Amino acid sequence: MIQPQGKHIAVIGAGIVGISVAAALLQEGHRVTVIDPAPPGAPHAASYGNGAFISPASILPMSQPGLWRKVPRMLADRRGALTIRWRDLPALTPWLVRFLRAGATGDKVSRTARALSGLLADAPQRHIDLAARAGLSGLIVQNGLLYAFRERAAYEAEAFGWELRRDNGVVMVEVEGEALRRAAPALDPAYRFGVLIKDGAHCTDPGGYVAGLADWLTGQGAVLRRDRVIGFDLPAGQLRGLRCDDGDMACDLAVIAAGLASVPLAASLGDPVPLAAERGYHVELREAPFTLDIPIMPQDGKMANVTTRGGLRAAGQVELAAPDAPPNWARAEILFEHLTRSYPALSGVTDSQVTRWQGNRPSTPDGKPVIGRSTRSKDVVYAFGHGHIGLASAPMTAALVADLVAGRPPACDLTSFSPTRFP
Ligand SMILES: Cc1cc2nc3c(=O)[nH]c(=O)nc-3n(C[C@H](O)[C@H](O)[C@H](O)COP(=O)(O)OP(=O)(O)OC[C@H]3O[C@@H](n4cnc5c(N)ncnc54)[C@H](O)[C@@H]3O)c2cc1C
C-alpha cells in the first residue's frame, strides 16, 4: 500500500490509458480516484477487444500520401479493410478532410512517425515492467511480432513506411522460406515473406489486463468510483472538483482519459478536439487447433492474429461511422473469412466456435493522441485519442502525464500531442 502525500487526482476513464495513468500517479505519491460508469476491462471499452499488439512498429498514421485517390473505391468496396458508413458521411466529412490533409505529404507522415516513435519505442519494456509490478507478468509476452506478406513485392510496395520504421530505430528482420515457416508454422505457405519485429510484445488478455491492473491499484490505495463525469467545478480556472451523475467529487487535478467520450468534456474546457470512431471488430475462435507463439499481421487482411486466453483472435477493420451506430457484423465475418483463408488448419472450423466483438477506436485525424493541459485550466490534463495504438502507448502516455503533473520536463516533446493543434 502506497501512503498518498501528494494531490488528490481524479482519473476519468478506466480503460488501459486511464488505468496506466492512475498507476503512474499513484507511484508518484498522489491520492488517486479512477471514475468510470463501467467495470474496468469490460467489453464496452476499446481496451477490451483490441488486437493485443504492443508494437514499436505501429508508428505510421492511417492517412498517407495518395489516400484521397482511394476514397471512392473505399466507399464502393464493402469488403475492404477500410469502409465508411454512407449515411454518416456528411457528419464525418470535416474529420475526413482533416484526416486526408494530415497525411497529404511524406513530410507530414515522417513527422507523425517520429512523434509516435517517442510513445512506442520502448512500449514492450514499459508493459513488462508495469505487469511485473502488478503481479500480472503472464499477461505480457515478448516473442516478437510478425508482419506477413504473400509476396516480397507487396512489402516493397510499402517501402516508404518500412523505411520510416527503420529510420526510427525499429529493429526488423526479414524472414523467408524455412525461417518464415519456423516463425509461423500454422500460416498458409502462400505467405512467402515476412518482417519480424524482434522487440514486439503482445498481451494475452487485454480486458483481463485492465481488470487486473485495476484490482492491483485498489490494493495499492487507489479508489475506483463507479460513476460518470459530466462536468467540472472550475471557478476562475482553478479546479475544485467534478460533477458526476451521482453527485460532486472534490479533487485538485483531473486527467481526462475517457476515450471517445473525452470529446464533450474537453470541449467544455475550450478544446474542441476532432475525434472520430474508427470502429473495429474482432472474432475469437475457442479451441483453435493451434496457438500462435508469435502474433501475426497478414498484411492483405490488415488484421492482428493473436492467441489470447479466450482463443485465436483476429482483430481489425476500420469502419468510419457514428459511434452509436449498430454493429455491422458483416465486418466481423470478413475477419473470420480472412482467418480461415490464412491458416489451412482452420478449414473445417465453423463460426459456432466464434465470439464477435465491436469497439470504437478514439481517433484523431492525424493519428496522434492528445496529451497536454487543457486551455481553460492547468488543473485538467488530457490523455485521450489514442486511435490504433492505445494499448501499446498507454504506459508512456502515463509517464508523460506524470511529468506534466510534477512540472518536470516531459520525457518526450509534447508539442505534437497538443490539444490546440487542430486548426
Ligand atoms: C479492433 C481494434 C484493434 C486494436 N488493436 C490494437 C492493438 O493491437 N494495439 C494497440 O496498441 N491498440 C489497439 N487498438 C486501439 C486500442 O484498443 C485503443 O486505442 C485503446 O483501448 C484506447 O484506450 P482508452 O483507455 O483511451 O479508451 P477505452 O478503452 O475506450 O476506455 C475509456 C473508458 O472511459 C470510460 N468513460 C467514458 N465516458 C466517461 C465519463 N464521462 N466519465 C467517466 N468515465 C467515462 C468508458 O466507460 C471506458 O471505460 C485497437 C482497437 C480496436 C477497436
The ligand as a Gaussian input file, in Angstrom:
#p B3LYP/6-31G(d) Opt

LIG

0 1
 C      -10.334000      -3.704000     -33.421000
 C       -9.293000      -2.933000     -32.658000
 C       -7.981000      -3.380000     -32.647000
 C       -6.991000      -2.681000     -31.957000
 N       -5.736000      -3.187000     -31.882000
 C       -4.794000      -2.562000     -31.133000
 C       -3.515000      -3.147000     -30.955000
 O       -3.254000      -4.257000     -31.437000
 N       -2.594000      -2.459000     -30.214000
 C       -2.878000      -1.240000     -29.655000
 O       -1.994000      -0.647000     -29.037000
 N       -4.113000      -0.680000     -29.778000
 C       -5.065000      -1.313000     -30.493000
 N       -6.321000      -0.773000     -30.603000
 C       -6.583000       0.545000     -30.009000
 C       -6.787000       0.499000     -28.503000
 O       -7.672000      -0.554000     -28.150000
 C       -7.351000       1.829000     -28.027000
 O       -6.560000       2.895000     -28.507000
 C       -7.351000       1.900000     -26.505000
 O       -8.044000       0.797000     -25.973000
 C       -7.974000       3.197000     -26.024000
 O       -7.958000       3.141000     -24.627000
 P       -8.696000       4.240000     -23.760000
 O       -8.419000       3.908000     -22.340000
 O       -8.342000       5.589000     -24.261000
 O      -10.261000       4.060000     -24.114000
 P      -11.310000       2.954000     -23.675000
 O      -10.697000       1.619000     -23.540000
 O      -12.460000       3.069000     -24.624000
 O      -11.747000       3.398000     -22.224000
 C      -12.430000       4.605000     -21.982000
 C      -13.167000       4.465000     -20.657000
 O      -13.738000       5.726000     -20.332000
 C      -14.985000       5.492000     -19.719000
 N      -15.793000       6.711000     -19.811000
 C      -16.432000       7.195000     -20.900000
 N      -17.088000       8.324000     -20.579000
 C      -16.840000       8.566000     -19.274000
 C      -17.239000       9.599000     -18.375000
 N      -17.993000      10.634000     -18.783000
 N      -16.848000       9.528000     -17.086000
 C      -16.059000       8.502000     -16.648000
 N      -15.634000       7.513000     -17.480000
 C      -16.027000       7.537000     -18.776000
 C      -15.559000       4.332000     -20.502000
 O      -16.602000       3.666000     -19.773000
 C      -14.321000       3.469000     -20.727000
 O      -14.191000       2.500000     -19.715000
 C       -7.331000      -1.461000     -31.280000
 C       -8.648000      -1.027000     -31.275000
 C       -9.634000      -1.756000     -31.933000
 C      -11.056000      -1.288000     -31.876000

